[in-house]
Amino acid sequence: MLSAWGQVSREMTLNLVEEVGFNEITIDLRTDIGNARDVSAVSGTMVARVNLFPESRVLRTDEFTVLSADIAGSDITLAGGNFLAAYDFTGVGLGFSAMTTTPPGRVDLESGEFEASQHEVTMNEGRLSGRAGSIITGFEEVDFDFSEEGFTGQGKGRGTVTIVRGRIEGRRVFFQVSIELPAEIDQEIQLEDAPITASIRAEGHVKARGETFIEVPDFASWAEREGVLLGRDSAGREGGFDLAPASPNFILFALGFDRESVPEQLFRFSPRGVTLEVGAGLAAGDFEIQWSDDLSGWERVPETAMLNGQSAFRFGDSLTEEITVRAEERRKFLRVAVVERD
């Protein structure tokens, strides 16, 4: 059940976003006859693996591993020099790949930050071509193919992973994952027969976003696993039963309990009030807390009487905040009840 989901590993596709300040690679060409700069806008996808901790109060991960990337860059023009010596190059068909050098890529569970140097980026597609020379040496045609000699660099500084819980479809709970990865490539270009020496530095801040989901088991799957769907107890004997005498199986399922974690009582008393015991961080079914003075007339506890401000829960709602009825407002009897969706 949910309590077994300490973490869920997911592979997903992240799409580079169109957002100011991101996914623009500044390319500096440095030569002995002058420097030049242009910006290549990049787009494409990245395949990554993350660990989800869906029951955490703050959604987080301890892994971000880049499995592959297919990134294309816009064309660039690099020209420089003076009347004595000059060059004029065009970069077309630029492409980049990425990977985590030593997987898994580690992420700080508390902050969502990671060392960007765990990941590398390679310029592995495109051509840099044009002319270079001087009035003394003459001008030569230059043609450099990045697919034959890729330029590789590492992430630079700190990257981040951000996870936000999204929509619910059926038994699937979706999560939006966003990553930021600053990176830099700095390498000499081997220009054969060219009358200049040159190196390229490419630097940028990649941002990508994607969606993944977890599949929450339904009651039938839970019951079969716990041996109650077909009326079998732990010894294999026939006959329907509840895992806890005081709590129906569906309530235990909705609260995220399994056979090993089921409590004797669902409510815990303290000076602050009466707290509902839960076995997971997500509600696996719809339920509400009700109260009564005579065990005859029951009604849902008003939200104003709850320390956490919530007494009714639907599938996928967070159960990470303590669910407590205020001591000064509680009535004589409390129960958890199954409710029908609207």
Summary of the structure (lengths in Angstrom):
residues: 342
radius of gyration: 29.8
end to end distance: 25.5
largest distance: 104.6
contacts: 1096
relative contact order: 0.14
helix: 7%
strand: 54%
